[in-house]
Amino acid sequence: MSDLVTTSRFDDDLELPGYAVRQIDGASAAKEYTCPDCGNVIAEGEAHVVVWPVGDSDLRRHWHRHCWRMEVRRSDGAAS
């Protein structure tokens, strides 16, 4: 999977403690996925993020960036 991971600037608002987050650029997005948040398709060629609990990459999921960003905001609110 490392060949799919971008090395571009990382958005701090995508970080969530306990989760690894990797940005995938559109050129590297070679498959279609379903976002676990909204249930809509992440089309081939669409930039997105891959997220998994630290230490358990078998649970990685592909999310729309905006959906993951909303999940981070929801989780940050719950932690306050």
MOTA-V272961 format. One record per helix or strand of 2 or more residues. SS is the DSSP state (A for helix, B for strand). FROM is the first residue (numbers start at 1). TO is the last residue. Records with the same first field share a line. If there is no record, write none. Layout:
SS=FROM-TO + FROM-TO
//
This chain:
A=2-4 + 12-14 + 26-28 + 57-59 + 65-79
B=19-24 + 33-34 + 41-42 + 48-53 + 61-63
//
